[in-house]
Amino acid sequence: MRVDEEEGTATLTMGLAQRVTALEELPPEIRERARQSLLDWFGVTLGGCREDAPTALLAILPPAEPADPQSAGAVGHDARLSALDAALLNGTSSHVLDFDDVNLAFLGHASVAVLAAVLALAEQRDLPVAGVVTAYVAGYETACRLAAAVGPEPYLRGFHATGTGGTFAAAAACARLLGLDARQTAQALGIAASQAAGLKCNFGTMTKSLHAGKACQSGMLAALLAARGFTADRDAIGAGQGFAAAFGGDIDASAALGDGWHLRDNLFKHHASCFFTHSTIEGLLELKRSRPFAVEDVEEIEIHVSDVELGTCVIPEPATGLEVKFSLPHLAAMAILGRSTARIDDSDATDPEAVALRSRVVLTRDGEPGAATRVELRLGDGTRLSAAHDVNTPEADLDAQGARLAEKFLVLSEPALGAERAGALLLALADLDGDMPARELIRAAQPAQAR
């Protein structure tokens, strides 16, 4: 816990703010991890930019004048918006596929709650991408440190951390990019506290992706207001009726202000569904590889779930592609049938074979939160197969991870940009340590006719 010198009292809000302003030059490994996060973000944002949710948003957002130097680009579209609206749109696009990275300490998606904000702000201020990387890390670490302080209770109560904690993360990142001091940054966090929102009941709908867009927009607004002297409670996180108290979490300040890099525990997705379904999918694929069997021989699929899965991803009869992403029974059936989970749409929800097979899925409530999900198959001849695949361990080989992310990026970005422009953007994202303006990076992520 740090001390608010003017008031003479220790506050968690000021402690987090001081961490943001004190962030020094990033170690090479952390910069590389951050670069890979930006690469993945551009891929999933381009992959999602023409989905229904961002398309609806773009239709109602007022366009900016093409020559307006204060505007920012819409990723994947020939459009320019105000920086705040670009953060909203691009943040929504980045989360709509549910294909973006996660951190289990945060219980959410920190990257999509930050990057649309800092990129739009950097474009508006004509700042270099190198500063975006540092600001991103500051925001990402703030999200995870805040989550460590308040614990999982807000998430278990129904709040979506991407929308709630993500708003603080975006505020911290934008404050860093603007060069605010610790007191101003604490004010930005306080302003963010009254905007933090997002409910898990909206999982499986377009509104889930809006949580990320609103976190980016609201966090940027908080930092811009703080820069102009806008005030908020000096400890809006830990106050008696502040964020933690209202959202149901206790405060462990020591957990928030410890050493280490949460970015080292970032996990990238290779299935476009809720991360809590990935262990099940991988476990079933592992069983198929180890002991081939016919689909008609499967009599029962038992999935051993914890309260986390039960409260997040067990929609029993999904009717849309968005709902499929949060349906363990349906995704288990897709895995057994060999259906791709790299792109999930409404046709997957009505796949008659998947609908029939999911009726053989049984959910057993005896799993451990955070542990690999145990899956068991019972075949017609009485054979029982079991697996528990760990998806919670970060990749240690950054070169291998980078190569896999580059493949994912090209698959997602080429439909929006074409192969030539997607390849050029991939090259631009290979080195973010120089003086390249953020404006050029965003322009490279727009169609050729974008101005």
LINWOPE-V715914 format. One record per backbone hydrogen bond with DSSP energy under -1.0 kcal/mol. CO is the residue of the C=O (numbers start at 1). NH is the residue of the N-H. E is the energy in kcal/mol with one decimal. If there is no record, write none. Layout:
co-><CO,CO>
nh-><NH,NH>
e-><E,E>
This chain:
co-><2,3,4,9,11,12,13,14,15,16,17,18,27,28,29,30,31,32,33,34,35,36,37,38,39,40,41,42,43,44,45,48,51,52,53,54,55,57,57,65,68,72,74,77,79,80,81,82,83,84,85,86,87,88,89,90,92,95,102,103,103,108,111,111,114,115,116,117,118,119,120,121,122,127,129,130,131,132,133,134,135,136,137,138,139,140,141,142,143,144,145,146,147,149,152,153,154,155,158,160,160,161,164,165,166,167,168,169,170,171,172,173,174,175,176,181,182,183,184,185,186,187,188,189,192,192,198,199,200,202,205,206,207,209,210,211,212,213,214,215,216,217,218,219,220,221,222,223,225,225,226,233,235,236,237,239,242,243,244,252,253,262,263,267,271,274,275,277,278,279,280,281,282,283,284,285,286,287,294,295,297,300,301,302,303,305,306,307,309,309,313,320,321,323,324,325,326,327,328,329,330,331,332,333,334,341,345,351,352,353,354,357,358,360,362,364,364,368,374,375,376,377,378,378,379,383,385,387,396,397,398,399,400,401,402,403,404,405,406,407,408,409,410,413,414,418,419,420,421,422,423,424,425,427,436,437,438,439,440,443,445,447>
nh-><11,5,8,4,15,16,17,18,19,20,21,22,31,32,33,34,35,36,37,38,39,40,41,42,43,44,45,46,47,48,49,51,55,56,57,58,59,60,61,68,71,81,77,79,74,64,72,86,87,88,89,90,91,92,93,94,96,98,267,107,108,103,114,115,118,119,120,121,122,123,124,125,127,438,133,134,135,136,137,138,139,140,141,142,143,144,145,146,147,148,149,150,151,252,156,157,159,158,200,163,164,166,167,169,170,171,172,173,174,175,176,177,178,180,179,185,186,187,188,189,190,191,192,193,195,196,160,202,203,205,208,210,211,213,214,215,216,217,218,219,220,221,222,223,224,225,226,227,228,230,229,236,239,243,244,242,246,247,249,256,257,265,266,102,273,277,278,281,282,283,284,285,286,287,288,289,290,291,297,298,380,378,362,376,364,367,310,311,312,313,328,324,325,326,327,274,315,331,332,333,334,335,336,337,339,272,348,355,356,357,358,360,361,301,303,305,366,371,304,387,302,385,299,300,382,379,377,375,398,401,402,403,404,405,406,407,408,409,410,411,412,413,414,417,418,422,423,424,425,426,427,428,429,430,129,441,442,443,444,446,76,450>
e-><-1.2,-1.0,-2.7,-3.0,-1.8,-2.6,-2.1,-2.7,-1.5,-1.7,-2.1,-1.9,-2.3,-2.3,-2.3,-2.5,-2.6,-2.4,-1.7,-2.2,-2.3,-2.4,-2.5,-2.6,-1.9,-2.7,-2.4,-2.4,-2.4,-1.4,-1.2,-2.0,-2.0,-2.4,-1.9,-2.9,-1.5,-1.3,-1.4,-2.1,-1.5,-2.9,-2.2,-1.4,-2.2,-2.8,-2.8,-2.7,-2.1,-1.7,-2.8,-2.9,-1.9,-1.8,-2.6,-2.0,-1.2,-1.2,-2.9,-1.5,-1.2,-1.8,-1.4,-2.8,-2.1,-2.4,-1.6,-2.4,-2.5,-2.2,-2.4,-2.3,-2.9,-2.7,-1.9,-1.4,-2.4,-2.9,-2.1,-2.1,-2.4,-3.1,-2.7,-1.6,-2.2,-1.9,-2.6,-2.6,-2.0,-2.2,-1.7,-2.2,-2.1,-2.0,-2.4,-2.0,-2.5,-1.1,-3.1,-1.1,-2.2,-1.9,-1.0,-1.9,-2.4,-2.0,-2.7,-2.5,-2.6,-2.4,-2.2,-2.2,-2.1,-2.4,-1.0,-2.7,-2.5,-1.9,-2.3,-2.2,-2.1,-2.6,-2.4,-1.6,-1.9,-1.3,-2.6,-1.6,-2.1,-1.5,-1.1,-1.2,-1.3,-1.5,-3.2,-2.1,-2.1,-2.5,-3.3,-2.4,-2.1,-2.4,-2.4,-2.0,-2.6,-2.5,-2.4,-2.0,-1.1,-2.3,-1.7,-1.1,-2.0,-3.0,-2.4,-2.2,-2.7,-2.3,-2.2,-1.1,-1.7,-2.1,-1.7,-2.7,-1.9,-2.3,-1.5,-2.2,-2.9,-2.3,-2.3,-2.2,-2.2,-1.9,-2.0,-1.9,-2.2,-2.1,-1.6,-1.7,-1.9,-2.5,-3.3,-2.6,-2.9,-2.9,-2.3,-1.7,-1.7,-2.6,-2.1,-1.9,-1.4,-1.7,-1.9,-2.2,-2.5,-2.7,-2.6,-1.8,-2.3,-2.3,-2.2,-2.2,-2.7,-3.6,-1.3,-2.6,-2.1,-2.3,-2.3,-2.1,-1.7,-2.7,-2.9,-2.3,-1.8,-2.0,-2.7,-2.2,-3.0,-2.3,-2.7,-1.5,-1.9,-2.8,-2.8,-3.0,-1.1,-2.3,-2.6,-2.1,-2.0,-2.4,-2.1,-1.7,-2.1,-2.8,-2.2,-2.0,-2.0,-2.8,-2.0,-2.3,-2.7,-2.3,-2.2,-2.0,-2.3,-2.1,-1.9,-2.1,-2.0,-1.3,-2.8,-1.3,-2.3,-2.3,-2.0,-1.5,-2.2,-2.1>
